[in-house]
Amino acid sequence: MNKKINTIDEYIAQFPKDVQEKLEKMRDIIHKASPKAEEAISYGIPTFKLNGKNLVHFGGFKNHASFFPASSGVKAFAKELAPYKVSKGTIQFPYDERLPIGLITKIVKFRVMENLEIVKTRLPKRTTNR
């Protein structure tokens, strides 16, 4: 992994076929949950951005795929994430288990709502000159 990765396709291609399938599935889940999000590589891993801000990241590791929905995404779904290894902003999905499509979808949609709230609060307020 010494080569600079520029696209999610390049990132996924560096893994064994079985891992590629899991990572492609995660990518597909994220796309379906947030169709307007744009793909990027940030921090050396696949990233989805919405309104110019990082939405979620994911990555492949030796025994698991990690999903990075920020600490708010982990905290909001703590009960549902109990079966998985989690840290402040990361969830690990073992390769030998099925990806929890519904849960990942809910977390991405939660992050989309957070993103929209942030954008809304940062919009300049209208002024009227009457």
Secondary structure as UniProt FT lines:
FT   HELIX           8..13
FT   HELIX           17..33
FT   TURN            35..36
FT   STRAND          38..42
FT   TURN            43..44
FT   STRAND          45..50
FT   TURN            51..52
FT   STRAND          53..60
FT   STRAND          64..68
FT   HELIX           70..76
FT   TURN            77..83
FT   STRAND          85..87
FT   TURN            88..89
FT   STRAND          90..94
FT   TURN            95..96
FT   HELIX           101..122
//
